[in-house]
Amino acid sequence: MSNLSAQRKLAAKILDCGENRVWIDPEKLADVQSAMSREDIRGLIESGAISTHQKKGISRGRVRARTAKRSYGHGKGQGKRSGAKGARTPSKEQWVKKIRAQRRELRTQRDAGAITPTEYRRLYRRAAGGQFRNVAHLKTQIELVTSRRN
C-alpha cells in the first residue's frame, strides 16, 4: 500500500476532522496518490474518493434500558441511593408540594360553601403550622369542624 499520509493530512485539514476519520476509497488510490495540492484534494472530496468516517458516539441504549426499568421501580433500592434522606427530594420541596395541595383544597372547600371564611382562615393557619400530614388528614379535620357547626 502506498504512503498517503500527506494527502490524508491535507484532507483532514480541509474536512476539519482528525486524520483517523479520513476515509480514502480503495479503488481510487492512484488518483489520491497523484493529488498534491489542496485543490486536488477538494476535487477528490467532491467526487467521493475521500470522505469522513462518522464520529464515534457513546451509546445511550443501556441508559434507556435502565431508565425504563426505573420508571416502574426497579433499581431504585437502598443500595442505589447516595446522599442523605433529604437529598433526593429536599424537605422544603416536600413541604411546598404538601402545603400547596392543602391550600388548594381549603380554597375549593371555601368556594363550594362547605366551610365558612372564618373556619377557612382558622384551618389555613393550622395548615401553615404543619398540623395536617396530608390532604386526607385535612379533609377529616374539615369534617370534624363542619359536624361541630351543625
DSSP file (Angstrom, degrees, kcal/mol; ACC not computed):
  #  RESIDUE AA STRUCTURE BP1 BP2  ACC     N-H-->O    O-->H-N    N-H-->O    O-->H-N    TCO  KAPPA ALPHA  PHI   PSI    X-CA   Y-CA   Z-CA
    1    1 A M              0   0    0      0, 0.0     2,-0.1     0, 0.0     3,-0.0   0.000 360.0 360.0 360.0 139.8    0.0    0.0    0.0
    2    2 A S        -     0   0    0      1,-0.1     2,-0.7     2,-0.0    28,-0.0  -0.337 360.0-101.1 -79.2 159.1    1.3    3.4   -0.9
    3    3 A N        +     0   0    0      1,-0.1     3,-0.2    -2,-0.1     4,-0.1  -0.711  45.5 163.3 -84.6 113.6    2.1    6.2    1.6
    4    4 A L     >  +     0   0    0     -2,-0.7     4,-2.8     1,-0.1     5,-0.2   0.008  33.8 119.4-116.6  25.7   -0.8    8.7    1.6
    5    5 A S  H  > S+     0   0    0      1,-0.2     4,-2.3     2,-0.2     5,-0.1   0.872  75.9  49.9 -65.0 -36.1    0.0   10.5    4.8
    6    6 A A  H  > S+     0   0    0      2,-0.2     4,-2.3     1,-0.2    -1,-0.2   0.935 114.2  44.5 -66.2 -45.5    0.4   13.9    3.2
    7    7 A Q  H  > S+     0   0    0      1,-0.2     4,-2.8     2,-0.2    -2,-0.2   0.895 113.6  51.0 -64.4 -39.9   -2.9   13.6    1.3
    8    8 A R  H  X S+     0   0    0     -4,-2.8     4,-2.3     2,-0.2    -1,-0.2   0.907 110.3  49.5 -63.2 -41.9   -4.6   12.3    4.5
    9    9 A K  H  X S+     0   0    0     -4,-2.3     4,-1.8     2,-0.2    -2,-0.2   0.907 113.0  46.4 -64.1 -43.8   -3.2   15.3    6.5
   10   10 A L  H  X S+     0   0    0     -4,-2.3     4,-2.5     1,-0.2    -2,-0.2   0.929 112.5  49.9 -63.2 -46.0   -4.4   17.8    3.8
   11   11 A A  H  X S+     0   0    0     -4,-2.8     4,-3.1     1,-0.2    -2,-0.2   0.887 108.3  53.8 -61.4 -39.2   -7.8   16.1    3.6
   12   12 A A  H  X>S+     0   0    0     -4,-2.3     5,-2.1     1,-0.2     4,-0.8   0.896 110.1  47.0 -63.1 -40.4   -8.2   16.2    7.4
   13   13 A K  H  <5S+     0   0    0     -4,-1.8    -2,-0.2     3,-0.2    -1,-0.2   0.905 115.3  45.3 -68.3 -40.2   -7.5   19.9    7.5
   14   14 A I  H  <5S+     0   0    0     -4,-2.5    -2,-0.2     1,-0.2    -1,-0.2   0.923 117.6  43.1 -68.0 -44.5   -9.9   20.6    4.6
   15   15 A L  H  <5S-     0   0    0     -4,-3.1    -1,-0.2    -5,-0.2    -2,-0.2   0.547 107.3-128.6 -79.6  -6.9  -12.7   18.4    6.2
   16   16 A D  T  <5S+     0   0    0     -4,-0.8     2,-0.3     1,-0.2    -3,-0.2   0.957  70.1 103.3  56.9  55.8  -12.0   19.8    9.6
   17   17 A C  S   <S-     0   0    0     -5,-2.1    -1,-0.2    -6,-0.1    -2,-0.1  -0.881  77.0 -73.5-149.1 178.8  -11.6   16.4   11.3
   18   18 A G    >   -     0   0    0     -2,-0.3     3,-1.0     1,-0.1     4,-0.4  -0.392  41.2-114.6 -77.8 159.0   -8.8   14.1   12.6
   19   19 A E  G >  S+     0   0    0      1,-0.2     3,-1.2     2,-0.2    -1,-0.1   0.837 114.5  60.5 -63.4 -32.2   -6.6   12.2   10.3
   20   20 A N  G 3  S+     0   0    0      1,-0.2    -1,-0.2    32,-0.0    33,-0.0   0.731  99.6  56.4 -68.9 -21.0   -8.0    8.9   11.6
   21   21 A R  G <  S+     0   0    0     -3,-1.0    32,-3.2    31,-0.1     2,-0.4   0.553  81.7 105.6 -87.4  -6.8  -11.5    9.9   10.4
   22   22 A V  E <   -A   52   0A   0     -3,-1.2     2,-0.5    -4,-0.4    30,-0.2  -0.604  56.2-160.0 -76.6 127.4  -10.4   10.4    6.8
   23   23 A W  E     -A   51   0A   0     28,-4.0    28,-2.4    -2,-0.4     2,-0.5  -0.930   3.6-163.7-110.3 130.4  -11.6    7.6    4.5
   24   24 A I  E     -A   50   0A   0     -2,-0.5    26,-0.2    26,-0.2     5,-0.1  -0.957  26.9-116.5-115.8 129.0  -10.0    7.1    1.2
   25   25 A D    >   -     0   0    0     24,-3.1     3,-1.2    -2,-0.5     7,-0.2  -0.460  17.2-145.1 -64.8 121.8  -11.7    4.9   -1.5
   26   26 A P  G >  S+     0   0    0      0, 0.0     3,-0.8     0, 0.0    -1,-0.2   0.787  97.7  56.8 -61.0 -27.6   -9.5    1.8   -2.1
   27   27 A E  G 3  S+     0   0    0      1,-0.2     3,-0.3     2,-0.1    -2,-0.1   0.726 108.8  46.2 -74.9 -21.0  -10.5    1.8   -5.8
   28   28 A K  G <> S+     0   0    0     -3,-1.2     4,-1.9     1,-0.2    -1,-0.2  -0.065  71.0 121.0-114.4  33.3   -9.2    5.4   -6.3
   29   29 A L  H <> S+     0   0    0     -3,-0.8     4,-2.6     1,-0.2     5,-0.2   0.871  73.8  55.3 -63.1 -38.1   -5.9    5.1   -4.5
   30   30 A A  H  > S+     0   0    0     -3,-0.3     4,-1.8     1,-0.2    -1,-0.2   0.919 108.2  48.3 -63.5 -43.1   -3.9    6.1   -7.7
   31   31 A D  H  > S+     0   0    0      1,-0.2     4,-0.8     2,-0.2    -1,-0.2   0.907 113.2  48.0 -61.8 -41.9   -6.0    9.3   -8.1
   32   32 A V  H >< S+     0   0    0     -4,-1.9     3,-0.6     1,-0.2    -2,-0.2   0.886 109.2  53.4 -67.2 -39.0   -5.4   10.2   -4.4
   33   33 A Q  H 3< S+     0   0    0     -4,-2.6    -1,-0.2     1,-0.2    -2,-0.2   0.860 107.7  50.7 -65.3 -34.7   -1.7    9.5   -4.7
   34   34 A S  H 3< S+     0   0    0     -4,-1.8     2,-0.4    -5,-0.2    -1,-0.2   0.676  87.4 101.0 -77.5 -16.2   -1.4   11.9   -7.6
   35   35 A A    <<  +     0   0    0     -4,-0.8   -28,-0.0    -3,-0.6     3,-0.0  -0.564  37.7 159.1 -73.3 124.8   -3.2   14.6   -5.7
   36   36 A M        +     0   0    0     -2,-0.4     2,-0.2   -29,-0.0    -1,-0.2   0.680  50.5  58.4-117.3 -29.2   -0.6   17.1   -4.4
   37   37 A S  S  > S-     0   0    0      1,-0.1     4,-2.0   -27,-0.0     5,-0.1  -0.555  83.6-112.3-104.5 167.4   -2.5   20.4   -3.8
   38   38 A R  H  > S+     0   0    0      1,-0.2     4,-2.7     2,-0.2     5,-0.2   0.873 118.5  57.5 -60.7 -37.3   -5.4   21.4   -1.6
   39   39 A E  H  > S+     0   0    0      2,-0.2     4,-2.1     1,-0.2    -1,-0.2   0.900 105.5  49.5 -62.0 -41.8   -7.4   22.0   -4.8
   40   40 A D  H  > S+     0   0    0      2,-0.2     4,-2.0     1,-0.2    -1,-0.2   0.925 111.5  48.9 -62.0 -44.3   -6.8   18.4   -6.0
   41   41 A I  H  X S+     0   0    0     -4,-2.0     4,-2.2     1,-0.2    -2,-0.2   0.903 108.6  53.3 -63.6 -40.9   -7.9   17.1   -2.6
   42   42 A R  H  X S+     0   0    0     -4,-2.7     4,-2.3     1,-0.2    -1,-0.2   0.905 108.1  51.1 -60.3 -40.8  -11.1   19.2   -2.7
   43   43 A G  H  X S+     0   0    0     -4,-2.1     4,-2.1     1,-0.2    -1,-0.2   0.895 109.8  49.3 -61.9 -40.7  -11.9   17.8   -6.1
   44   44 A L  H  X>S+     0   0    0     -4,-2.0     5,-1.9     2,-0.2     6,-1.3   0.841 109.2  52.7 -68.7 -33.0  -11.5   14.2   -4.8
   45   45 A I  H  <5S+     0   0    0     -4,-2.2     3,-0.3     4,-0.2    -2,-0.2   0.921 110.1  48.1 -66.6 -42.7  -13.7   15.1   -1.8
   46   46 A E  H  <5S+     0   0    0     -4,-2.3    -2,-0.2     1,-0.2    -1,-0.2   0.886 111.4  49.8 -63.7 -38.9  -16.4   16.3   -4.2
   47   47 A S  H  <5S-     0   0    0     -4,-2.1    -1,-0.2    -5,-0.2    -2,-0.2   0.681 116.6-115.0 -75.8 -16.0  -16.1   13.2   -6.4
   48   48 A G  T  <5S+     0   0    0     -4,-1.0    -3,-0.2    -3,-0.3    -2,-0.1   0.518  84.0 118.5  97.7   5.4  -16.4   11.0   -3.3
   49   49 A A  S   <S+     0   0    0     -5,-1.9   -24,-3.1     1,-0.2     2,-0.4   0.805  82.0  36.4 -73.4 -28.7  -12.9    9.4   -3.4
   50   50 A I  E    S+A   24   0A   0     -6,-1.3    -2,-0.3   -26,-0.2     2,-0.3  -0.989  75.1 141.9-125.0 132.6  -12.2   11.0    0.0
   51   51 A S  E     -A   23   0A   0    -28,-2.4   -28,-4.0    -2,-0.4     2,-0.4  -0.873  43.6 -93.2-150.6-174.6  -14.8   11.4    2.8
   52   52 A T  E     -A   22   0A   0     -2,-0.3   -30,-0.2   -30,-0.2     2,-0.2  -0.844  26.4-123.6-111.4 146.6  -15.0   11.2    6.6
   53   53 A H        -     0   0    0    -32,-3.2     3,-0.1    -2,-0.4     2,-0.1  -0.530  45.4 -94.9 -73.6 151.9  -16.0    8.3    8.9
   54   54 A Q        -     0   0    0     -2,-0.2    -1,-0.1     1,-0.1     2,-0.1  -0.395  47.0 -97.7 -67.1 146.4  -18.9    9.1   11.2
   55   55 A K        -     0   0    0      1,-0.1     2,-0.4    -2,-0.1    -1,-0.1  -0.377  37.1-117.3 -63.6 141.1  -17.9   10.3   14.6
   56   56 A K        -     0   0    0     -3,-0.1     2,-0.2    -2,-0.1    -1,-0.1  -0.687  38.4-171.4 -80.9 130.7  -18.0    7.6   17.3
   57   57 A G        -     0   0    0     -2,-0.4     2,-0.6    -3,-0.0    -1,-0.0  -0.550  29.0 -99.1-112.0 179.5  -20.5    8.4   19.9
   58   58 A I        -     0   0    0     -2,-0.2     2,-0.1     2,-0.0    -2,-0.0  -0.916  42.5-119.7-103.6 123.8  -21.4    6.9   23.3
   59   59 A S        -     0   0    0     -2,-0.6     4,-0.2     1,-0.1     3,-0.2  -0.346  19.6-166.0 -65.5 136.2  -24.4    4.6   23.1
   60   60 A R     >  +     0   0    0      1,-0.1     4,-2.5     2,-0.1     5,-0.2   0.275  63.1 102.8-102.1   9.0  -27.4    5.5   25.2
   61   61 A G  H  > S+     0   0    0      1,-0.2     4,-2.1     2,-0.2     5,-0.2   0.917  81.9  46.3 -57.9 -47.0  -29.0    2.1   24.8
   62   62 A R  H  > S+     0   0    0      1,-0.2     4,-2.3     2,-0.2    -1,-0.2   0.878 112.0  51.9 -64.9 -37.5  -28.0    0.9   28.3
   63   63 A V  H  > S+     0   0    0     -4,-0.2     4,-2.8     2,-0.2     5,-0.2   0.916 109.0  50.1 -65.0 -42.9  -29.2    4.2   29.8
   64   64 A R  H  X S+     0   0    0     -4,-2.5     4,-2.2     1,-0.2    -2,-0.2   0.911 110.7  49.6 -62.0 -42.1  -32.6    4.0   28.1
   65   65 A A  H  X S+     0   0    0     -4,-2.1     4,-2.0    -5,-0.2    -1,-0.2   0.915 112.4  48.1 -62.7 -42.7  -33.0    0.4   29.4
   66   66 A R  H  X S+     0   0    0     -4,-2.3     4,-2.5     1,-0.2    -2,-0.2   0.917 112.0  47.9 -65.8 -44.2  -32.1    1.4   33.0
   67   67 A T  H  X S+     0   0    0     -4,-2.8     4,-1.6     1,-0.2    -1,-0.2   0.866 109.4  54.5 -66.5 -34.3  -34.4    4.4   33.0
   68   68 A A  H  X S+     0   0    0     -4,-2.2     4,-0.6    -5,-0.2    -1,-0.2   0.920 111.0  45.3 -63.3 -42.7  -37.2    2.3   31.6
   69   69 A K  H ><>S+     0   0    0     -4,-2.0     5,-2.1     1,-0.2     3,-1.0   0.900 111.2  52.7 -66.6 -39.5  -36.7   -0.2   34.5
   70   70 A R  H ><5S+     0   0    0     -4,-2.5     3,-1.9     1,-0.2    -1,-0.2   0.794  95.5  69.9 -67.3 -26.1  -36.6    2.7   37.0
   71   71 A S  H 3<5S+     0   0    0     -4,-1.6    -1,-0.2     1,-0.3    -2,-0.2   0.802 106.5  39.0 -63.7 -26.8  -39.9    4.1   35.7
   72   72 A Y  T <<5S-     0   0    0     -3,-1.0    -1,-0.3    -4,-0.6    -2,-0.2   0.062 130.4 -90.9-112.8  28.0  -41.6    1.0   37.3
   73   73 A G  T X 5S+     0   0    0     -3,-1.9     3,-0.8     1,-0.3    -3,-0.2   0.322  79.5 133.1  98.2  -7.9  -39.5    0.9   40.4
   74   74 A H  T 3 <S+     0   0    0     -5,-2.1    -1,-0.3     1,-0.2    -2,-0.1  -0.519  71.0  18.7 -79.8 147.6  -36.6   -1.4   39.6
   75   75 A G  T 3  S+     0   0    0     -2,-0.2    -1,-0.2     1,-0.1    -5,-0.1   0.763  94.7 103.7  70.2  25.9  -33.0   -0.3   40.5
   76   76 A K    <   +     0   0    0     -3,-0.8    -2,-0.1     5,-0.0    -1,-0.1   0.198  50.0 125.3-119.8  14.7  -34.2    2.3   43.0
   77   77 A G  S >  S-     0   0    0      1,-0.1     3,-1.3     3,-0.1     4,-0.3   0.083  80.1 -84.8 -70.9-177.2  -33.5    0.4   46.2
   78   78 A Q  G >  S+     0   0    0      1,-0.3     3,-1.3     2,-0.2    -1,-0.1   0.840 124.7  58.9 -58.4 -37.3  -31.4    1.4   49.2
   79   79 A G  G 3  S+     0   0    0      1,-0.3    -1,-0.3     3,-0.0    -2,-0.0   0.699 103.4  51.9 -68.8 -19.4  -28.2    0.3   47.6
   80   80 A K  G <  S+     0   0    0     -3,-1.3     2,-0.5     2,-0.0    -1,-0.3   0.386  92.2  93.3 -96.9   2.6  -28.6    2.6   44.6
   81   81 A R    <   -     0   0    0     -3,-1.3     2,-0.4    -4,-0.3    -5,-0.0  -0.817  50.5-176.7-101.2 134.2  -29.2    5.7   46.7
   82   82 A S        +     0   0    0     -2,-0.5     2,-0.1     2,-0.1    -2,-0.0  -0.968  47.9  31.9-124.6 146.6  -26.3    8.0   47.7
   83   83 A G  S    S-     0   0    0     -2,-0.4     5,-0.1     4,-0.1    -2,-0.0  -0.297  94.6 -45.7  99.0 172.1  -26.7   11.0   49.9
   84   84 A A    >>  -     0   0    0     -2,-0.1     3,-1.6     1,-0.1     4,-0.6  -0.127  59.5 -97.4 -74.6 172.5  -28.9   11.8   52.8
   85   85 A K  H >> S+     0   0    0      1,-0.3     4,-0.6     2,-0.2     3,-0.6   0.883 124.4  46.8 -58.0 -42.1  -32.7   11.2   53.1
   86   86 A G  H 34 S+     0   0    0      1,-0.2    -1,-0.3     2,-0.1     5,-0.2   0.345  92.8  82.8 -84.9   8.5  -33.5   14.8   52.1
   87   87 A A  H <4 S+     0   0    0     -3,-1.6    -1,-0.2     1,-0.1    -2,-0.2   0.849  88.8  48.4 -81.7 -33.3  -31.0   14.9   49.2
   88   88 A R  H << S+     0   0    0     -3,-0.6    -2,-0.1    -4,-0.6    -1,-0.1   0.946 135.5   7.0 -75.7 -48.4  -33.3   13.2   46.6
   89   89 A T  S  < S-     0   0    0     -4,-0.6    -1,-0.3     4,-0.0     5,-0.1  -0.917  92.3-129.5-129.7 109.0  -36.3   15.4   47.3
   90   90 A P     >  -     0   0    0      0, 0.0     4,-2.1     0, 0.0     5,-0.2  -0.131  17.1-117.7 -58.3 151.5  -35.4   18.2   49.7
   91   91 A S  H  > S+     0   0    0      1,-0.2     4,-2.3     2,-0.2     5,-0.1   0.829 115.2  55.5 -61.7 -31.9  -37.6   18.7   52.8
   92   92 A K  H  > S+     0   0    0      2,-0.2     4,-2.8     1,-0.2    -1,-0.2   0.919 106.3  50.2 -66.8 -42.0  -38.5   22.2   51.6
   93   93 A E  H  > S+     0   0    0      2,-0.2     4,-2.2     1,-0.2    -2,-0.2   0.914 111.2  49.2 -60.7 -43.3  -39.7   20.8   48.2
   94   94 A Q  H  X S+     0   0    0     -4,-2.1     4,-2.3     1,-0.2    -1,-0.2   0.913 112.0  49.0 -61.7 -43.3  -41.8   18.2   50.0
   95   95 A W  H  X S+     0   0    0     -4,-2.3     4,-3.1     2,-0.2     5,-0.3   0.926 109.4  51.2 -62.4 -45.9  -43.3   20.9   52.3
   96   96 A V  H  X S+     0   0    0     -4,-2.8     4,-2.1     1,-0.2     5,-0.2   0.915 111.7  47.5 -60.5 -44.1  -44.1   23.2   49.3
   97   97 A K  H  X S+     0   0    0     -4,-2.2     4,-1.7    -5,-0.2    -1,-0.2   0.918 115.6  45.9 -61.9 -43.2  -45.9   20.4   47.5
   98   98 A K  H  X S+     0   0    0     -4,-2.3     4,-2.2     2,-0.2    -2,-0.2   0.935 114.3  45.1 -67.3 -48.4  -47.9   19.5   50.6
   99   99 A I  H  X S+     0   0    0     -4,-3.1     4,-2.7     1,-0.2     5,-0.2   0.871 111.6  52.8 -68.5 -36.4  -48.9   23.0   51.7
  100  100 A R  H  X S+     0   0    0     -4,-2.1     4,-2.3    -5,-0.3    -1,-0.2   0.914 110.0  48.6 -64.5 -41.0  -49.9   24.0   48.2
  101  101 A A  H  X S+     0   0    0     -4,-1.7     4,-2.1    -5,-0.2    -2,-0.2   0.913 113.3  47.5 -63.6 -42.5  -52.2   20.9   47.9
  102  102 A Q  H  X S+     0   0    0     -4,-2.2     4,-2.5     2,-0.2    -2,-0.2   0.910 112.5  48.0 -66.3 -42.3  -53.7   21.7   51.3
  103  103 A R  H  X S+     0   0    0     -4,-2.7     4,-2.4     2,-0.2    -1,-0.2   0.881 110.2  52.7 -66.8 -36.8  -54.3   25.4   50.5
  104  104 A R  H  X S+     0   0    0     -4,-2.3     4,-2.3    -5,-0.2    -1,-0.2   0.927 110.5  48.1 -61.3 -44.7  -55.9   24.4   47.2
  105  105 A E  H  X S+     0   0    0     -4,-2.1     4,-2.4     1,-0.2    -2,-0.2   0.902 110.3  51.5 -62.9 -43.0  -58.2   22.0   49.0
  106  106 A L  H  X S+     0   0    0     -4,-2.5     4,-2.5     1,-0.2    -1,-0.2   0.914 109.5  50.3 -61.4 -42.6  -59.1   24.7   51.5
  107  107 A R  H  X S+     0   0    0     -4,-2.4     4,-3.0     2,-0.2     5,-0.2   0.932 110.9  48.0 -61.1 -46.2  -59.9   27.2   48.7
  108  108 A T  H  X S+     0   0    0     -4,-2.3     4,-2.0     1,-0.2     6,-0.2   0.905 112.5  49.4 -62.9 -40.1  -62.2   24.7   46.9
  109  109 A Q  H  X>S+     0   0    0     -4,-2.4     5,-2.1     2,-0.2     6,-1.0   0.905 113.7  45.9 -64.7 -41.3  -64.0   23.9   50.2
  110  110 A R  H ><5S+     0   0    0     -4,-2.5     3,-0.8     1,-0.2    -2,-0.2   0.931 113.8  48.0 -66.8 -45.5  -64.5   27.6   51.0
  111  111 A D  H 3<5S+     0   0    0     -4,-3.0    -1,-0.2     1,-0.3    -2,-0.2   0.825 110.1  52.6 -66.0 -30.9  -65.7   28.4   47.4
  112  112 A A  H 3<5S-     0   0    0     -4,-2.0    -1,-0.3    -5,-0.2    -2,-0.2   0.638 115.6-118.1 -77.9 -13.5  -68.1   25.5   47.5
  113  113 A G  T <<5S+     0   0    0     -3,-0.8    -3,-0.2    -4,-0.6    -2,-0.1   0.571  79.2 125.0  88.4   9.6  -69.5   26.8   50.7
  114  114 A A  S   <S+     0   0    0     -5,-2.1     2,-0.3    -6,-0.2    -4,-0.2   0.843  78.2  27.8 -70.3 -32.9  -68.5   23.7   52.7
  115  115 A I  S    S-     0   0    0     -6,-1.0    -2,-0.2    -9,-0.1    -1,-0.1  -0.954  85.5-118.1-128.4 150.6  -66.6   25.9   55.2
  116  116 A T     >  -     0   0    0     -2,-0.3     4,-3.0     1,-0.1     5,-0.2  -0.399  32.9-107.1 -79.4 161.1  -67.2   29.5   56.3
  117  117 A P  H  > S+     0   0    0      0, 0.0     4,-2.3     0, 0.0     5,-0.1   0.838 121.7  53.3 -57.4 -33.1  -64.5   32.1   55.7
  118  118 A T  H  > S+     0   0    0      2,-0.2     4,-2.2     1,-0.2     5,-0.2   0.936 111.4  44.1 -66.9 -46.3  -63.8   32.1   59.5
  119  119 A E  H  > S+     0   0    0      1,-0.2     4,-2.9     2,-0.2     5,-0.3   0.895 111.8  55.1 -63.9 -39.8  -63.3   28.3   59.5
  120  120 A Y  H  X S+     0   0    0     -4,-3.0     4,-2.5     1,-0.2    -2,-0.2   0.939 109.2  46.5 -56.7 -48.4  -61.2   28.6   56.3
  121  121 A R  H  X S+     0   0    0     -4,-2.3     4,-2.2     2,-0.2    -2,-0.2   0.898 113.3  48.6 -64.2 -41.3  -58.9   31.2   58.0
  122  122 A R  H  X S+     0   0    0     -4,-2.2     4,-1.9     1,-0.2    -1,-0.2   0.930 115.0  44.2 -64.7 -45.5  -58.5   29.1   61.1
  123  123 A L  H  X S+     0   0    0     -4,-2.9     4,-2.4     2,-0.2    -2,-0.2   0.853 110.3  56.8 -67.2 -34.5  -57.8   25.9   59.1
  124  124 A Y  H  X S+     0   0    0     -4,-2.5     4,-2.2    -5,-0.3    -2,-0.2   0.925 108.2  46.3 -61.6 -45.7  -55.4   27.8   56.9
  125  125 A R  H  X S+     0   0    0     -4,-2.2     4,-1.5     1,-0.2    -1,-0.2   0.884 111.9  51.1 -65.7 -38.3  -53.3   28.9   59.9
  126  126 A R  H  <>S+     0   0    0     -4,-1.9     5,-2.2     2,-0.2     6,-0.3   0.884 109.7  50.4 -66.2 -37.6  -53.3   25.4   61.3
  127  127 A A  H ><5S+     0   0    0     -4,-2.4     3,-1.4     1,-0.2    -2,-0.2   0.906 108.5  52.2 -64.5 -41.1  -52.1   24.1   57.9
  128  128 A A  H 3<5S+     0   0    0     -4,-2.2    -1,-0.2     1,-0.3    -2,-0.2   0.815 105.4  56.2 -64.5 -29.9  -49.4   26.7   57.8
  129  129 A G  T 3<5S-     0   0    0     -4,-1.5    -1,-0.3    -5,-0.1    -2,-0.2   0.506 119.1-112.9 -79.8  -4.6  -48.3   25.5   61.3
  130  130 A G  T < 5S+     0   0    0     -3,-1.4    -3,-0.2    -4,-0.3    -2,-0.1   0.783  71.7 138.4  82.4  27.9  -47.9   22.0   59.9
  131  131 A Q      < +     0   0    0     -5,-2.2     2,-0.5     1,-0.0    -4,-0.2   0.731  56.1  68.4 -78.1 -21.0  -50.8   20.3   61.8
  132  132 A F        -     0   0    0     -6,-0.3     3,-0.1    -5,-0.2   -30,-0.1  -0.862  63.1-157.8-108.2 131.2  -52.0   18.3   58.9
  133  133 A R  S    S-     0   0    0     -2,-0.5     2,-0.3     1,-0.1    -1,-0.1   0.898  74.0 -26.3 -67.6 -41.6  -50.0   15.4   57.4
  134  134 A N  S  > S-     0   0    0    -33,-0.0     4,-2.0     1,-0.0    -1,-0.1  -0.881  77.5 -75.9-159.7-175.5  -51.7   15.5   54.1
  135  135 A V  H  > S+     0   0    0     -2,-0.3     4,-2.5     1,-0.2     5,-0.2   0.867 125.3  55.5 -65.7 -37.0  -54.9   16.5   52.2
  136  136 A A  H  > S+     0   0    0      2,-0.2     4,-1.8     1,-0.2    -1,-0.2   0.909 108.3  48.2 -62.8 -41.8  -56.8   13.4   53.5
  137  137 A H  H  > S+     0   0    0      1,-0.2     4,-1.7     2,-0.2    -1,-0.2   0.895 110.7  51.8 -64.1 -40.5  -55.9   14.4   57.1
  138  138 A L  H  X S+     0   0    0     -4,-2.0     4,-2.3     1,-0.2    -2,-0.2   0.908 106.8  53.6 -61.5 -43.0  -57.1   18.0   56.4
  139  139 A K  H  X S+     0   0    0     -4,-2.5     4,-2.4     1,-0.2    -1,-0.2   0.887 106.1  52.1 -62.3 -39.6  -60.4   16.6   55.0
  140  140 A T  H  X S+     0   0    0     -4,-1.8     4,-1.9     1,-0.2    -1,-0.2   0.898 110.1  49.2 -64.0 -38.0  -61.1   14.7   58.2
  141  141 A Q  H  X S+     0   0    0     -4,-1.7     4,-2.5     2,-0.2    -2,-0.2   0.880 109.0  52.6 -66.5 -38.4  -60.5   17.8   60.2
  142  142 A I  H  X S+     0   0    0     -4,-2.3     4,-2.7     1,-0.2     5,-0.2   0.908 108.1  51.5 -62.6 -41.6  -62.8   19.8   57.9
  143  143 A E  H  X S+     0   0    0     -4,-2.4     4,-2.3     1,-0.2    -2,-0.2   0.900 109.8  49.5 -62.3 -40.2  -65.5   17.1   58.5
  144  144 A L  H  X S+     0   0    0     -4,-1.9     4,-2.0     2,-0.2    -2,-0.2   0.925 111.9  48.5 -62.6 -44.7  -65.0   17.5   62.3
  145  145 A V  H  X S+     0   0    0     -4,-2.5     4,-1.5     1,-0.2    -2,-0.2   0.916 114.4  44.7 -62.5 -44.8  -65.3   21.3   62.0
  146  146 A T  H  X S+     0   0    0     -4,-2.7     4,-1.8     1,-0.2    -1,-0.2   0.844 110.8  53.9 -71.1 -33.0  -68.5   21.1   59.9
  147  147 A S  H  < S+     0   0    0     -4,-2.3    -1,-0.2    -5,-0.2    -2,-0.2   0.872 108.2  50.1 -69.9 -34.4  -70.0   18.4   62.1
  148  148 A R  H  < S+     0   0    0     -4,-2.0    -1,-0.2     1,-0.2    -2,-0.2   0.861 109.1  53.1 -65.9 -36.0  -69.5   20.6   65.2
  149  149 A R  H  <        0   0    0     -4,-1.5    -2,-0.2     1,-0.2    -1,-0.2   0.892 360.0 360.0 -67.3 -39.7  -71.1   23.6   63.4
  150  150 A N     <        0   0    0     -4,-1.8    -1,-0.2    -5,-0.1    -2,-0.2   0.459 360.0 360.0 -83.7 360.0  -74.3   21.5   62.5
